[in-house]
């Protein structure tokens, strides 16, 4: 098979935000509040680089069916709360999915300063 380079495609349409898709009528679940509380206790106290940010996320899912984009909103909301910044300062987001045994789920994150 010939070596085919991947081409980026530009589509001229304004993307919808999560809030526009759901009309702001989202009620956070009990599971979210428990997750938030536990996560806030587990995050390391560390200085962040100067914004704007490139955020690297890696998820260890125990199921191949886990969607790579599903955990991002909740996780980023907790990160912004804990580290005290607005997520509009994230200009690049790199996400990786790994499959791990059940009970060994995790996430990793790293902030970098970028020039825009």
N, CA, C and O atoms as CSV, one atom per row, in Angstrom:
chain,resi,resn,atom,element,x,y,z
A,1,UNK,N,N,0.845,-1.176,0.000
A,1,UNK,CA,C,0.000,0.000,0.000
A,1,UNK,C,C,0.890,1.239,0.000
A,1,UNK,O,O,1.909,1.275,0.690
A,2,UNK,N,N,0.516,2.225,-0.753
A,2,UNK,CA,C,1.300,3.457,-0.844
A,2,UNK,C,C,1.260,4.206,0.485
A,2,UNK,O,O,0.277,4.139,1.224
A,3,UNK,N,N,2.338,4.915,0.772
A,3,UNK,CA,C,2.403,5.736,1.977
A,3,UNK,C,C,1.574,6.991,1.744
A,3,UNK,O,O,1.966,7.858,0.963
A,4,UNK,N,N,0.439,7.092,2.410
A,4,UNK,CA,C,-0.469,8.227,2.233
A,4,UNK,C,C,-0.333,9.138,3.433
A,4,UNK,O,O,-0.549,8.718,4.570
A,5,UNK,N,N,0.027,10.390,3.181
A,5,UNK,CA,C,0.124,11.360,4.263
A,5,UNK,C,C,-1.274,11.861,4.602
A,5,UNK,O,O,-2.100,12.082,3.716
A,6,UNK,N,N,-1.525,12.034,5.877
A,6,UNK,CA,C,-2.811,12.537,6.336
A,6,UNK,C,C,-2.906,14.026,6.027
A,6,UNK,O,O,-1.946,14.773,6.219
A,7,UNK,N,N,-4.050,14.442,5.557
A,7,UNK,CA,C,-4.269,15.842,5.226
A,7,UNK,C,C,-5.265,16.441,6.204
A,7,UNK,O,O,-6.262,15.809,6.554
A,8,UNK,N,N,-4.994,17.648,6.636
A,8,UNK,CA,C,-5.934,18.355,7.503
A,8,UNK,C,C,-7.004,19.001,6.640
A,8,UNK,O,O,-6.723,19.517,5.558
A,9,UNK,N,N,-8.213,18.966,7.126
A,9,UNK,CA,C,-9.322,19.569,6.402
A,9,UNK,C,C,-9.916,20.694,7.218
A,9,UNK,O,O,-10.142,20.551,8.420
A,10,UNK,N,N,-10.166,21.800,6.571
A,10,UNK,CA,C,-10.789,22.949,7.215
A,10,UNK,C,C,-12.254,22.978,6.816
A,10,UNK,O,O,-12.589,22.902,5.634
A,11,UNK,N,N,-13.127,23.090,7.817
A,11,UNK,CA,C,-14.561,23.175,7.584
A,11,UNK,C,C,-15.024,24.515,8.144
A,11,UNK,O,O,-14.878,24.768,9.340
A,12,UNK,N,N,-15.566,25.356,7.313
A,12,UNK,CA,C,-15.939,26.717,7.710
A,12,UNK,C,C,-17.313,26.748,8.360
A,12,UNK,O,O,-18.317,27.061,7.721
A,13,UNK,N,N,-17.332,26.415,9.645
A,13,UNK,CA,C,-18.550,26.498,10.447
A,13,UNK,C,C,-18.122,26.787,11.876
A,13,UNK,O,O,-17.093,26.291,12.336
A,14,UNK,N,N,-18.904,27.580,12.569
A,14,UNK,CA,C,-18.613,27.861,13.971
A,14,UNK,C,C,-19.038,26.652,14.795
A,14,UNK,O,O,-20.188,26.218,14.719
A,15,UNK,N,N,-18.108,26.104,15.588
A,15,UNK,CA,C,-18.427,24.927,16.387
A,15,UNK,C,C,-19.297,25.317,17.577
A,15,UNK,O,O,-19.247,26.452,18.051
A,16,UNK,N,N,-20.083,24.375,18.046
A,16,UNK,CA,C,-20.945,24.612,19.197
A,16,UNK,C,C,-20.214,24.264,20.484
A,16,UNK,O,O,-19.477,23.281,20.550
A,17,UNK,N,N,-20.429,25.079,21.497
A,17,UNK,CA,C,-19.873,24.777,22.805
A,17,UNK,C,C,-20.761,23.752,23.501
A,17,UNK,O,O,-21.891,23.505,23.081
A,18,UNK,N,N,-20.244,23.172,24.552
A,18,UNK,CA,C,-21.023,22.228,25.361
A,18,UNK,C,C,-22.305,22.898,25.843
A,18,UNK,O,O,-23.384,22.310,25.770
A,19,UNK,N,N,-22.183,24.144,26.341
A,19,UNK,CA,C,-23.359,24.863,26.848
A,19,UNK,C,C,-24.378,25.134,25.747
A,19,UNK,O,O,-25.582,25.054,25.993
A,20,UNK,N,N,-23.921,25.454,24.545
A,20,UNK,CA,C,-24.857,25.683,23.440
A,20,UNK,C,C,-25.578,24.395,23.059
A,20,UNK,O,O,-26.752,24.429,22.690
A,21,UNK,N,N,-24.903,23.287,23.143
A,21,UNK,CA,C,-25.531,22.008,22.807
A,21,UNK,C,C,-26.607,21.630,23.803
A,21,UNK,O,O,-27.621,21.043,23.425
A,22,UNK,N,N,-26.406,21.955,25.062
A,22,UNK,CA,C,-27.313,21.521,26.112
A,22,UNK,C,C,-28.109,22.668,26.707
A,22,UNK,O,O,-28.796,22.472,27.710
A,23,UNK,N,N,-28.042,23.844,26.133
A,23,UNK,CA,C,-28.802,25.024,26.555
A,23,UNK,C,C,-28.590,25.358,28.033
A,23,UNK,O,O,-29.468,25.939,28.672
A,24,UNK,N,N,-27.440,24.996,28.569
A,24,UNK,CA,C,-27.123,25.338,29.950
A,24,UNK,C,C,-27.989,24.625,30.980
A,24,UNK,O,O,-27.966,24.995,32.154
A,25,UNK,N,N,-28.748,23.619,30.576
A,25,UNK,CA,C,-29.677,22.955,31.491
A,25,UNK,C,C,-29.100,21.632,31.994
A,25,UNK,O,O,-29.774,20.602,31.981
A,26,UNK,N,N,-27.876,21.676,32.423
A,26,UNK,CA,C,-27.224,20.474,32.923
A,26,UNK,C,C,-27.223,20.531,34.448
A,26,UNK,O,O,-26.821,21.528,35.049
A,27,UNK,N,N,-27.668,19.473,35.042
A,27,UNK,CA,C,-27.593,19.349,36.497
A,27,UNK,C,C,-26.499,18.343,36.796
A,27,UNK,O,O,-26.527,17.218,36.297
A,28,UNK,N,N,-25.542,18.744,37.603
A,28,UNK,CA,C,-24.430,17.862,37.917
A,28,UNK,C,C,-24.909,16.739,38.828
A,28,UNK,O,O,-25.689,16.957,39.755
A,29,UNK,N,N,-24.427,15.537,38.544
A,29,UNK,CA,C,-24.854,14.346,39.269
A,29,UNK,C,C,-24.174,14.248,40.626
A,29,UNK,O,O,-23.191,14.936,40.900
A,30,UNK,N,N,-24.711,13.390,41.457
A,30,UNK,CA,C,-24.085,13.082,42.737
A,30,UNK,C,C,-22.692,12.514,42.494
A,30,UNK,O,O,-21.753,12.842,43.219
A,31,UNK,N,N,-22.553,11.658,41.471
A,31,UNK,CA,C,-21.249,11.081,41.136
A,31,UNK,C,C,-20.232,12.178,40.811
A,31,UNK,O,O,-19.071,12.079,41.207
A,32,UNK,N,N,-20.658,13.222,40.091
A,32,UNK,CA,C,-19.748,14.326,39.770
A,32,UNK,C,C,-19.272,15.015,41.048
A,32,UNK,O,O,-18.083,15.298,41.194
A,33,UNK,N,N,-20.192,15.285,41.969
A,33,UNK,CA,C,-19.820,15.990,43.200
A,33,UNK,C,C,-18.849,15.155,44.047
A,33,UNK,O,O,-17.936,15.706,44.663
A,34,UNK,N,N,-19.038,13.848,44.080
A,34,UNK,CA,C,-18.114,12.961,44.791
A,34,UNK,C,C,-16.751,12.963,44.098
A,34,UNK,O,O,-15.714,13.066,44.753
A,35,UNK,N,N,-16.763,12.848,42.760
A,35,UNK,CA,C,-15.536,12.881,41.948
A,35,UNK,C,C,-14.771,14.177,42.189
A,35,UNK,O,O,-13.566,14.152,42.441
A,36,UNK,N,N,-15.464,15.302,42.113
A,36,UNK,CA,C,-14.851,16.610,42.312
A,36,UNK,C,C,-14.190,16.699,43.681
A,36,UNK,O,O,-13.039,17.120,43.799
A,37,UNK,N,N,-14.923,16.301,44.708
A,37,UNK,CA,C,-14.415,16.377,46.079
A,37,UNK,C,C,-13.162,15.526,46.249
A,37,UNK,O,O,-12.182,15.977,46.840
A,38,UNK,N,N,-13.189,14.289,45.730
A,38,UNK,CA,C,-12.037,13.399,45.827
A,38,UNK,C,C,-10.860,13.925,45.017
A,38,UNK,O,O,-9.722,13.910,45.487
A,39,UNK,N,N,-11.131,14.389,43.800
A,39,UNK,CA,C,-10.069,14.891,42.939
A,39,UNK,C,C,-9.398,16.123,43.536
A,39,UNK,O,O,-8.176,16.252,43.468
A,40,UNK,N,N,-10.170,17.020,44.111
A,40,UNK,CA,C,-9.584,18.212,44.729
A,40,UNK,C,C,-8.616,17.849,45.852
A,40,UNK,O,O,-7.662,18.585,46.103
A,41,UNK,N,N,-8.846,16.730,46.527
A,41,UNK,CA,C,-7.946,16.274,47.587
A,41,UNK,C,C,-6.676,15.631,47.022
A,41,UNK,O,O,-5.650,15.581,47.702
A,42,UNK,N,N,-6.742,15.141,45.785
A,42,UNK,CA,C,-5.637,14.373,45.217
A,42,UNK,C,C,-4.679,15.188,44.347
A,42,UNK,O,O,-3.542,14.775,44.121
A,43,UNK,N,N,-5.131,16.335,43.864
A,43,UNK,CA,C,-4.287,17.121,42.952
A,43,UNK,C,C,-3.081,17.685,43.691
A,43,UNK,O,O,-3.194,18.108,44.841
A,44,UNK,N,N,-1.933,17.692,43.034
A,44,UNK,CA,C,-0.721,18.203,43.678
A,44,UNK,C,C,-0.710,19.736,43.701
A,44,UNK,O,O,-1.133,20.388,42.746
A,45,UNK,N,N,-0.226,20.288,44.796
A,45,UNK,CA,C,0.003,21.730,44.848
A,45,UNK,C,C,1.279,22.007,44.079
A,45,UNK,O,O,2.358,21.554,44.462
A,46,UNK,N,N,1.151,22.747,43.002
A,46,UNK,CA,C,2.311,23.050,42.169
A,46,UNK,C,C,2.032,24.341,41.419
A,46,UNK,O,O,0.880,24.651,41.113
A,47,UNK,N,N,3.064,25.079,41.128
A,47,UNK,CA,C,2.855,26.278,40.316
A,47,UNK,C,C,2.640,25.888,38.856
A,47,UNK,O,O,3.242,24.935,38.361
A,48,UNK,N,N,1.792,26.622,38.190
A,48,UNK,CA,C,1.607,26.424,36.755
A,48,UNK,C,C,2.514,27.382,36.010
A,48,UNK,O,O,2.865,28.441,36.531
A,49,UNK,N,N,2.898,27.017,34.790
A,49,UNK,CA,C,3.648,27.979,33.980
A,49,UNK,C,C,2.755,29.162,33.629
A,49,UNK,O,O,1.553,29.145,33.894
A,50,UNK,N,N,3.336,30.158,33.050
A,50,UNK,CA,C,2.559,31.305,32.595
A,50,UNK,C,C,1.615,30.874,31.476
A,50,UNK,O,O,1.987,30.057,30.633
A,51,UNK,N,N,0.401,31.414,31.462
A,51,UNK,CA,C,-0.499,31.124,30.333
A,51,UNK,C,C,-0.022,31.874,29.091
A,51,UNK,O,O,0.790,32.794,29.192
A,52,UNK,N,N,-0.519,31.486,27.940
A,52,UNK,CA,C,-1.498,30.451,27.636
A,52,UNK,C,C,-0.882,29.060,27.757
A,52,UNK,O,O,0.338,28.894,27.763
A,53,UNK,N,N,-1.769,28.063,27.852
A,53,UNK,CA,C,-1.353,26.703,28.147
A,53,UNK,C,C,-1.548,25.736,26.992
A,53,UNK,O,O,-2.430,25.893,26.147
A,54,UNK,N,N,-0.693,24.742,26.995
A,54,UNK,CA,C,-0.906,23.486,26.267
A,54,UNK,C,C,-1.126,22.476,27.385
A,54,UNK,O,O,-0.291,22.343,28.279
A,55,UNK,N,N,-2.241,21.770,27.336
A,55,UNK,CA,C,-2.549,20.777,28.356
A,55,UNK,C,C,-2.472,19.384,27.743
A,55,UNK,O,O,-3.137,19.086,26.750
A,56,UNK,N,N,-1.651,18.543,28.351
A,56,UNK,CA,C,-1.534,17.145,27.943
A,56,UNK,C,C,-2.339,16.307,28.930
A,56,UNK,O,O,-2.159,16.420,30.143
A,57,UNK,N,N,-3.221,15.472,28.407
A,57,UNK,CA,C,-4.009,14.558,29.232
A,57,UNK,C,C,-3.798,13.136,28.731
A,57,UNK,O,O,-3.771,12.887,27.526
A,58,UNK,N,N,-3.652,12.226,29.653
A,58,UNK,CA,C,-3.620,10.810,29.298
A,58,UNK,C,C,-4.566,10.086,30.237
A,58,UNK,O,O,-4.501,10.246,31.456
A,59,UNK,N,N,-5.443,9.291,29.653
A,59,UNK,CA,C,-6.413,8.530,30.423
A,59,UNK,C,C,-6.086,7.050,30.333
A,59,UNK,O,O,-5.792,6.533,29.256
A,60,UNK,N,N,-6.138,6.383,31.453
A,60,UNK,CA,C,-6.061,4.935,31.490
A,60,UNK,C,C,-7.467,4.403,31.685
A,60,UNK,O,O,-8.000,4.432,32.794
A,61,UNK,N,N,-8.063,3.920,30.617
A,61,UNK,CA,C,-9.418,3.355,30.640
A,61,UNK,C,C,-9.332,1.843,30.773
A,61,UNK,O,O,-8.431,1.216,30.215
A,62,UNK,N,N,-10.266,1.260,31.510
A,62,UNK,CA,C,-10.310,-0.198,31.584
A,62,UNK,C,C,-11.225,-0.780,30.510
A,62,UNK,O,O,-11.327,-2.000,30.376
A,63,UNK,N,N,-11.881,0.075,29.754
A,63,UNK,CA,C,-12.760,-0.382,28.684
A,63,UNK,C,C,-12.373,0.291,27.377
A,63,UNK,O,O,-12.173,1.505,27.328
A,64,UNK,N,N,-12.270,-0.489,26.340
A,64,UNK,CA,C,-11.994,0.071,25.014
A,64,UNK,C,C,-13.148,0.939,24.533
A,64,UNK,O,O,-12.968,1.766,23.640
A,65,UNK,N,N,-14.322,0.763,25.109
A,65,UNK,CA,C,-15.500,1.527,24.700
A,65,UNK,C,C,-15.506,2.943,25.269
A,65,UNK,O,O,-16.342,3.754,24.870
A,66,UNK,N,N,-14.601,3.261,26.186
A,66,UNK,CA,C,-14.558,4.599,26.764
A,66,UNK,C,C,-14.209,5.637,25.714
A,66,UNK,O,O,-13.199,5.514,25.021
A,67,UNK,N,N,-15.050,6.666,25.596
A,67,UNK,CA,C,-14.813,7.744,24.635
A,67,UNK,C,C,-13.741,8.684,25.157
A,67,UNK,O,O,-13.806,9.129,26.303
A,68,UNK,N,N,-12.770,8.983,24.336
A,68,UNK,CA,C,-11.626,9.810,24.736
A,68,UNK,C,C,-12.035,11.232,25.112
A,68,UNK,O,O,-11.340,11.891,25.886
A,69,UNK,N,N,-13.155,11.710,24.573
A,69,UNK,CA,C,-13.549,13.085,24.846
A,69,UNK,C,C,-14.481,13.227,26.051
A,69,UNK,O,O,-14.662,14.341,26.543
A,70,UNK,N,N,-15.071,12.149,26.538
A,70,UNK,CA,C,-16.059,12.267,27.611
A,70,UNK,C,C,-15.531,12.843,28.919
A,70,UNK,O,O,-16.223,13.671,29.511
A,71,UNK,N,N,-14.365,12.467,29.408
A,71,UNK,CA,C,-13.950,12.982,30.721
A,71,UNK,C,C,-13.383,14.397,30.712
A,71,UNK,O,O,-13.134,14.959,31.779
A,72,UNK,N,N,-13.173,14.979,29.552
A,72,UNK,CA,C,-12.429,16.244,29.483
A,72,UNK,C,C,-13.106,17.408,30.192
A,72,UNK,O,O,-12.452,18.107,30.967
A,73,UNK,N,N,-14.372,17.636,29.958
A,73,UNK,CA,C,-15.056,18.812,30.516
A,73,UNK,C,C,-15.020,18.790,32.046
A,73,UNK,O,O,-14.627,19.773,32.675
A,74,UNK,N,N,-15.429,17.672,32.638
A,74,UNK,CA,C,-15.456,17.596,34.098
A,74,UNK,C,C,-14.052,17.731,34.682
A,74,UNK,O,O,-13.849,18.453,35.658
A,75,UNK,N,N,-13.084,17.034,34.085
A,75,UNK,CA,C,-11.719,17.100,34.595
A,75,UNK,C,C,-11.147,18.506,34.477
A,75,UNK,O,O,-10.569,19.023,35.433
A,76,UNK,N,N,-11.299,19.122,33.328
A,76,UNK,CA,C,-10.755,20.477,33.139
A,76,UNK,C,C,-11.440,21.466,34.068
A,76,UNK,O,O,-10.785,22.375,34.577
A,77,UNK,N,N,-12.734,21.315,34.303
A,77,UNK,CA,C,-13.421,22.202,35.248
A,77,UNK,C,C,-12.825,22.092,36.648
A,77,UNK,O,O,-12.661,23.108,37.323
A,78,UNK,N,N,-12.500,20.892,37.093
A,78,UNK,CA,C,-11.896,20.719,38.419
A,78,UNK,C,C,-10.470,21.261,38.427
A,78,UNK,O,O,-10.060,21.892,39.400
A,79,UNK,N,N,-9.709,21.025,37.358
A,79,UNK,CA,C,-8.352,21.580,37.292
A,79,UNK,C,C,-8.370,23.102,37.373
A,79,UNK,O,O,-7.554,23.698,38.076
A,80,UNK,N,N,-9.297,23.731,36.655
A,80,UNK,CA,C,-9.355,25.201,36.679
A,80,UNK,C,C,-9.744,25.704,38.063
A,80,UNK,O,O,-9.234,26.726,38.522
A,81,UNK,N,N,-10.636,24.995,38.720
A,81,UNK,CA,C,-11.027,25.390,40.078
A,81,UNK,C,C,-9.842,25.279,41.030
A,81,UNK,O,O,-9.566,26.207,41.790
A,82,UNK,N,N,-9.149,24.160,40.990
A,82,UNK,CA,C,-8.051,23.922,41.921
A,82,UNK,C,C,-6.878,24.872,41.680
A,82,UNK,O,O,-6.318,25.427,42.626
A,83,UNK,N,N,-6.510,25.054,40.411
A,83,UNK,CA,C,-5.328,25.864,40.098
A,83,UNK,C,C,-5.663,27.336,39.854
A,83,UNK,O,O,-4.760,28.148,39.654
A,84,UNK,N,N,-6.941,27.684,39.869
A,84,UNK,CA,C,-7.345,29.082,39.830
A,84,UNK,C,C,-7.083,29.786,38.516
A,84,UNK,O,O,-6.523,30.882,38.508
A,85,UNK,N,N,-7.472,29.185,37.408
A,85,UNK,CA,C,-7.348,29.851,36.117
A,85,UNK,C,C,-8.598,29.589,35.300
A,85,UNK,O,O,-9.391,28.706,35.625
A,86,UNK,N,N,-8.770,30.357,34.245
A,86,UNK,CA,C,-9.918,30.209,33.354
A,86,UNK,C,C,-9.519,29.286,32.211
A,86,UNK,O,O,-8.449,29.450,31.625
A,87,UNK,N,N,-10.373,28.316,31.891
A,87,UNK,CA,C,-10.008,27.353,30.846
A,87,UNK,C,C,-9.903,27.970,29.456
A,87,UNK,O,O,-9.449,27.307,28.524
A,88,UNK,N,N,-10.313,29.219,29.302
A,88,UNK,CA,C,-10.088,29.884,28.014
A,88,UNK,C,C,-8.591,30.100,27.767
A,88,UNK,O,O,-8.189,30.429,26.651
A,89,UNK,N,N,-7.770,29.916,28.799
A,89,UNK,CA,C,-6.316,30.062,28.663
A,89,UNK,C,C,-5.646,28.801,28.134
A,89,UNK,O,O,-4.435,28.791,27.913
A,90,UNK,N,N,-6.421,27.735,27.927
A,90,UNK,CA,C,-5.893,26.522,27.298
A,90,UNK,C,C,-6.063,26.683,25.793
A,90,UNK,O,O,-7.183,26.724,25.283
A,91,UNK,N,N,-4.953,26.772,25.098
A,91,UNK,CA,C,-4.974,26.965,23.650
A,91,UNK,C,C,-4.732,25.677,22.878
A,91,UNK,O,O,-5.117,25.567,21.714
A,92,UNK,N,N,-4.102,24.710,23.514
A,92,UNK,CA,C,-3.861,23.423,22.875
A,92,UNK,C,C,-4.173,22.333,23.881
A,92,UNK,O,O,-3.879,22.456,25.070
A,93,UNK,N,N,-4.777,21.258,23.377
A,93,UNK,CA,C,-5.145,20.140,24.224
A,93,UNK,C,C,-4.733,18.861,23.501
A,93,UNK,O,O,-5.195,18.583,22.394
A,94,UNK,N,N,-3.861,18.089,24.140
A,94,UNK,CA,C,-3.428,16.811,23.586
A,94,UNK,C,C,-3.960,15.712,24.488
A,94,UNK,O,O,-3.757,15.744,25.702
A,95,UNK,N,N,-4.641,14.741,23.898
A,95,UNK,CA,C,-5.307,13.701,24.667
A,95,UNK,C,C,-4.847,12.335,24.168
A,95,UNK,O,O,-4.774,12.086,22.965
A,96,UNK,N,N,-4.545,11.472,25.104
A,96,UNK,CA,C,-4.126,10.107,24.770
A,96,UNK,C,C,-4.940,9.133,25.616
A,96,UNK,O,O,-5.242,9.399,26.779
A,97,UNK,N,N,-5.283,8.011,25.015
A,97,UNK,CA,C,-6.050,6.961,25.682
A,97,UNK,C,C,-5.202,5.701,25.755
A,97,UNK,O,O,-4.596,5.286,24.766
A,98,UNK,N,N,-5.167,5.106,26.924
A,98,UNK,CA,C,-4.488,3.832,27.130
A,98,UNK,C,C,-5.507,2.861,27.733
A,98,UNK,O,O,-6.431,3.281,28.430
A,99,UNK,N,N,-5.339,1.589,27.469
A,99,UNK,CA,C,-6.193,0.568,28.046
A,99,UNK,C,C,-5.414,-0.107,29.180
A,99,UNK,O,O,-4.281,-0.551,28.998
A,100,UNK,N,N,-6.048,-0.171,30.342
A,100,UNK,CA,C,-5.414,-0.740,31.534
A,100,UNK,C,C,-6.362,-1.770,32.154
A,100,UNK,O,O,-7.554,-1.778,31.844
A,101,UNK,N,N,-5.849,-2.627,33.015
A,101,UNK,CA,C,-6.728,-3.587,33.692
A,101,UNK,C,C,-7.750,-2.861,34.586
A,101,UNK,O,O,-7.480,-1.784,35.116
A,102,UNK,N,N,-8.916,-3.476,34.733
A,102,UNK,CA,C,-9.960,-2.926,35.598
A,102,UNK,C,C,-9.387,-2.715,37.005
A,102,UNK,O,O,-8.683,-3.573,37.539
A,103,UNK,N,N,-9.699,-1.569,37.583
A,103,UNK,CA,C,-9.185,-1.227,38.897
A,103,UNK,C,C,-7.898,-0.419,38.858
A,103,UNK,O,O,-7.447,0.071,39.893
A,104,UNK,N,N,-7.292,-0.270,37.669
A,104,UNK,CA,C,-6.054,0.492,37.533
A,104,UNK,C,C,-6.255,1.749,36.691
A,104,UNK,O,O,-5.295,2.277,36.131
A,105,UNK,N,N,-7.490,2.230,36.595
A,105,UNK,CA,C,-7.793,3.438,35.823
A,105,UNK,C,C,-7.047,4.635,36.425
A,105,UNK,O,O,-6.787,4.682,37.627
A,106,UNK,N,N,-6.716,5.580,35.580
A,106,UNK,CA,C,-5.974,6.762,36.032
A,106,UNK,C,C,-6.133,7.881,35.007
A,106,UNK,O,O,-6.700,7.695,33.930
A,107,UNK,N,N,-5.613,9.048,35.381
A,107,UNK,CA,C,-5.341,10.075,34.383
A,107,UNK,C,C,-4.037,10.747,34.764
A,107,UNK,O,O,-3.670,10.805,35.938
A,108,UNK,N,N,-3.346,11.251,33.765
A,108,UNK,CA,C,-2.132,12.039,33.956
A,108,UNK,C,C,-2.355,13.370,33.269
A,108,UNK,O,O,-3.105,13.458,32.297
A,109,UNK,N,N,-1.698,14.415,33.778
A,109,UNK,CA,C,-1.818,15.721,33.139
A,109,UNK,C,C,-0.518,16.495,33.269
A,109,UNK,O,O,0.275,16.282,34.186
A,110,UNK,N,N,-0.330,17.401,32.319
A,110,UNK,CA,C,0.850,18.264,32.320
A,110,UNK,C,C,0.493,19.565,31.623
A,110,UNK,O,O,-0.096,19.557,30.542
A,111,UNK,N,N,0.847,20.670,32.234
A,111,UNK,CA,C,0.654,21.991,31.640
A,111,UNK,C,C,1.975,22.483,31.080
A,111,UNK,O,O,3.025,22.289,31.691
A,112,UNK,N,N,1.925,23.113,29.928
A,112,UNK,CA,C,3.095,23.782,29.347
A,112,UNK,C,C,2.683,25.185,28.921
A,112,UNK,O,O,1.542,25.419,28.525
A,113,UNK,N,N,3.614,26.097,29.008
A,113,UNK,CA,C,3.413,27.437,28.439
A,113,UNK,C,C,3.645,27.338,26.931
A,113,UNK,O,O,4.567,26.658,26.482
A,114,UNK,N,N,2.818,28.008,26.168
A,114,UNK,CA,C,3.047,28.073,24.720
A,114,UNK,C,C,2.999,29.520,24.269
A,114,UNK,O,O,2.383,30.372,24.910
A,115,UNK,N,N,3.655,29.773,23.166
A,115,UNK,CA,C,3.579,31.096,22.533
A,115,UNK,C,C,2.497,31.046,21.476
A,115,UNK,O,O,2.440,30.104,20.685
A,116,UNK,N,N,1.649,32.040,21.457
A,116,UNK,CA,C,0.583,32.077,20.440
A,116,UNK,C,C,0.757,33.270,19.527
A,116,UNK,O,O,-0.041,33.468,18.611
